[in-house]
Amino acid sequence: MTREERQLREAVIAKCRWMNASGLNQGTSGNISARYKERMLITPSATPYDSMKPEMIASMPLEGDYGAWEGPLQPSTEWRFHLDITRARPDVGAIVHTHSTYATVLAIARKPIPACHYMMAAFGGTDIRCAGYARYGTKELSDHAIAALEGRNGCLLANHGMIALGANLDKAMWLAVELETIARQYYLSLALDSRIILTDEEIADTAKGFSTYGLQAPKPSKARAAAKAAPRRAEKRRSSKR
């Protein structure tokens, strides 16, 4: 195992522990996967996150023998939709699946979430769809999820929970939090006599500024800042001698 892979495995475990500590998930019901080169790393089945070690994370090939895995423990029972989504979506680097309360409540009611908040734009469209019901771990559920995720970075799973996709672990977890937040806001708004849903145009206008929304770019290092400043200082010196 390379240091890079170990660090990614550690990051997956850290995200699992965080989502339970934050209340976004409960027990071992959720699962997380991350793309690593030509493989997918995914949390093992029925393993408490507090006792999980990097070596316990299952590794599955993206191509070749479908469903094959390496590791001391079996991959999550939801490995199918994690693998199928990762294979179908080259833009996806990580997947977060939770049974968060409000998203699951709406999934039980099989209610898609309309554009009740401008943050809907972060998910790639004007709504969050609710995938049809199928038993957990099945190919049928995976097919439903892929259909609901077409052009989207998140969906509900009927009578089950939710899925959030991201280019990396940080982005996927950020969107999982946003999805639960929007679900809670929409659920509470249903108690009101009326709600205003944003138009497609309003969501599209918001989406224009969302390419980097939610994650700040790292602060330039002093070395890079000095390197960028050097040409400007040299030009100033030349100008002063003229």
C-alpha positions in Angstrom: 0.0 0.0 0.0 1.5 3.4 -1.0 1.5 6.3 1.3 -1.0 8.1 -1.0 -3.4 5.2 -0.8 -3.1 4.9 3.0 -3.8 8.6 3.4 -7.0 8.3 1.3 -8.1 5.3 3.3 -7.5 7.3 6.5 -9.5 10.2 5.0 -12.4 7.9 4.3 -12.5 6.7 7.9 -12.2 10.3 9.2 -15.2 11.3 7.1 -17.2 8.3 8.4 -16.5 9.2 12.0 -17.3 12.9 11.3 -20.7 12.2 9.7 -21.8 10.1 12.7 -20.5 12.6 15.2 -22.3 15.4 13.4 -25.6 13.5 13.3 -25.6 13.2 9.6 -25.6 9.4 9.9 -26.2 6.7 12.6 -24.3 3.6 13.4 -23.0 1.6 10.4 -25.9 2.5 8.2 -24.0 4.8 5.9 -21.0 4.2 3.7 -18.4 6.1 1.8 -16.2 5.3 -1.3 -13.4 7.0 -3.0 -11.7 6.6 -6.4 -8.1 5.6 -6.3 -6.5 5.2 -9.7 -8.1 2.2 -11.4 -9.8 1.0 -8.2 -12.5 2.0 -5.7 -11.9 2.1 -2.0 -15.0 1.5 0.1 -15.9 1.1 3.7 -16.4 -2.6 4.8 -19.8 -4.0 5.8 -21.1 -3.8 9.4 -17.9 -2.4 10.9 -18.1 0.4 13.5 -16.2 3.4 12.3 -14.4 3.9 15.6 -12.7 0.6 15.3 -12.0 0.8 11.6 -8.4 0.7 10.4 -7.0 1.7 6.9 -6.3 -2.0 6.2 -10.0 -2.8 6.6 -11.1 -0.6 3.7 -12.1 -2.9 0.8 -10.6 -2.3 -2.6 -12.5 -3.1 -5.8 -11.4 -2.9 -9.5 -13.3 -0.5 -11.6 -12.9 -2.8 -14.6 -12.6 -6.5 -15.0 -14.2 -9.0 -12.7 -17.4 -7.2 -11.5 -17.8 -7.3 -7.8 -14.3 -8.6 -7.1 -12.7 -7.2 -4.0 -9.5 -7.3 -1.9 -9.2 -6.9 1.9 -9.8 -8.7 5.1 -13.5 -7.6 5.3 -16.3 -7.7 2.7 -17.2 -4.3 1.1 -20.3 -2.5 2.2 -23.6 -4.2 1.1 -24.2 -1.0 -1.0 -21.0 -1.6 -3.1 -23.1 -2.0 -6.3 -24.3 1.5 -6.6 -21.0 2.9 -5.4 -19.2 0.9 -8.1 -21.7 1.5 -10.9 -21.8 5.3 -10.2 -18.0 5.5 -10.1 -17.7 3.6 -13.4 -20.5 5.6 -15.1 -19.3 9.0 -13.9 -15.6 9.9 -14.5 -16.3 13.3 -12.8 -17.0 11.5 -9.5 -14.1 10.9 -7.1 -16.1 10.1 -4.0 -19.6 9.0 -2.9 -21.3 9.6 0.5 -24.4 7.6 1.4 -26.2 8.3 4.6 -29.5 7.7 6.3 -29.8 11.3 7.5 -33.1 12.1 9.1 -34.8 14.7 6.9 -33.6 13.4 3.6 -34.9 10.0 4.7 -38.2 11.4 5.8 -38.8 12.9 2.4 -37.6 9.6 0.8 -40.2 7.8 2.8 -42.8 10.1 1.5 -41.2 9.7 -1.9 -41.1 13.5 -2.3 -38.5 15.0 -4.7 -37.1 18.3 -3.5 -37.9 21.3 -5.8 -35.7 24.4 -6.1 -36.8 25.7 -2.7 -33.3 27.2 -2.0 -30.6 28.6 -4.3 -28.2 26.0 -3.0 -30.1 23.5 -5.3 -27.7 24.8 -8.0 -24.8 23.0 -6.3 -26.4 19.7 -7.3 -26.5 20.4 -11.1 -30.2 21.0 -11.7 -33.4 22.4 -10.4 -34.5 19.5 -8.1 -33.3 16.5 -6.1 -35.0 13.4 -7.5 -36.2 10.5 -5.5 -35.0 7.2 -6.9 -37.5 4.3 -7.0 -37.5 1.7 -4.2 -35.6 -1.5 -4.3 -34.0 -3.6 -1.6 -30.6 -2.5 -0.4 -27.6 -3.9 -2.1 -29.4 -4.9 -5.3 -28.6 -4.2 -8.9 -32.1 -2.8 -9.2 -31.4 -0.2 -6.5 -28.2 0.7 -8.3 -30.1 1.2 -11.6 -32.7 3.4 -9.9 -29.9 5.5 -8.3 -28.0 6.0 -11.5 -31.2 7.2 -13.2 -32.1 9.6 -10.5 -28.5 11.0 -10.5 -28.4 11.8 -14.3 -27.2 15.3 -14.5 -27.2 15.6 -10.7 -24.7 15.3 -7.8 -27.3 14.0 -5.3 -30.5 12.1 -4.9 -32.9 10.5 -2.4 -33.4 6.8 -2.3 -37.1 5.8 -1.6 -37.7 4.6 1.9 -33.9 4.4 2.4 -31.7 7.6 2.5 -29.6 9.7 0.2 -26.5 9.8 -2.0 -24.1 12.7 -2.6 -21.4 12.7 -5.2 -18.2 14.9 -5.4 -15.0 15.3 -7.3 -13.3 14.4 -4.0 -14.1 13.4 -0.4 -14.4 17.0 0.8 -16.8 18.0 -2.0 -18.9 14.8 -1.6 -19.3 15.4 2.2 -20.0 19.1 1.7 -22.8 18.2 -0.7 -24.2 15.5 1.7 -24.5 18.2 4.4 -26.1 20.6 2.0 -28.6 17.9 0.8 -29.7 17.2 4.4 -29.9 20.9 5.1 -32.1 21.5 2.1 -34.2 18.5 3.0 -34.8 19.9 6.4 -35.7 23.3 5.1 -38.1 22.0 2.6 -39.7 19.6 5.1 -40.3 22.5 7.5 -41.6 24.7 4.7 -44.3 22.2 4.0 -46.0 23.3 7.2 -46.6 26.7 5.7 -49.6 27.6 3.6 -47.5 28.6 0.7 -44.0 28.3 -0.6 -42.1 30.1 -3.4 -40.0 27.8 -5.6 -37.2 29.4 -7.6 -37.5 29.4 -11.4 -35.2 27.4 -13.7 -33.6 30.7 -14.8 -32.9 31.8 -11.2 -31.2 28.4 -10.5 -29.2 28.7 -13.7 -28.0 32.2 -12.8 -26.9 30.9 -9.4 -25.1 27.9 -11.0 -22.8 30.2 -13.0 -20.9 31.1 -9.8 -20.9 27.6 -8.3 -17.8 26.1 -9.9 -15.8 26.6 -6.8 -18.5 27.5 -4.3 -18.1 25.9 -0.8 -14.4 25.1 -1.0 -11.8 27.8 -0.8 -8.7 27.5 -2.9 -5.5 26.9 -0.8 -3.6 30.0 0.3 -0.5 30.5 -1.9 2.7 29.5 -0.2 5.2 32.2 0.7 7.6 30.8 -1.9 5.0 31.0 -4.7 3.9 34.4 -3.6 7.5 35.6 -3.7 8.1 34.1 -7.1 5.1 35.9 -8.5 6.2 39.2 -6.9 9.8 39.0 -8.2 9.0 40.0 -11.8 6.9 42.9 -10.6 9.7 44.2 -8.3 12.2 43.9 -11.1 10.0 45.9 -13.4 9.6 48.6 -10.8 13.4 48.8 -10.5 13.8 49.1 -14.3 11.2 51.7 -14.4 12.8 53.8 -11.7 16.1 53.8 -13.7 14.6 55.2 -16.8 
